[in-house]
Amino acid sequence: MNLVVCLKQILDPEIPARDFRVDPVKREAERGGATLVTNIFCENAIETALQFRERIGSGKITVLSFGAATAEDSLRKALAMKADAAALVLNDGHPHPDPLTVARVLAAAIRKLGGFDLVMVG
């Protein structure tokens, strides 16, 4: 069974509250000097995929992310967790695409990579 797990990077939730800022015009969090980390729910999805593969005895796990080059860190971490392959779709356009755009890009990448029996997200 071939699985694909979609990963998302988020602002590190451990940043001190005093360092967290919201842009009043854009109404979104400002990254500033905060680091990006893998969303914990995405890490849970990787772990679930690994357990699923172990339970059925075979399969390939591919991790997929859409974002900046910094997402390579999350993909490397997933590979260290024993995922088999990783793919990054670079977002060179809008810095904060809307969820529908992200879903369409990920769906297109999954179709292009092909051969998946199950898609998991966090």
Order of alpha helices (4+ residues) and beta strands (2+ residues): beta-beta-beta-beta-beta-alpha-beta-alpha-beta-alpha-beta
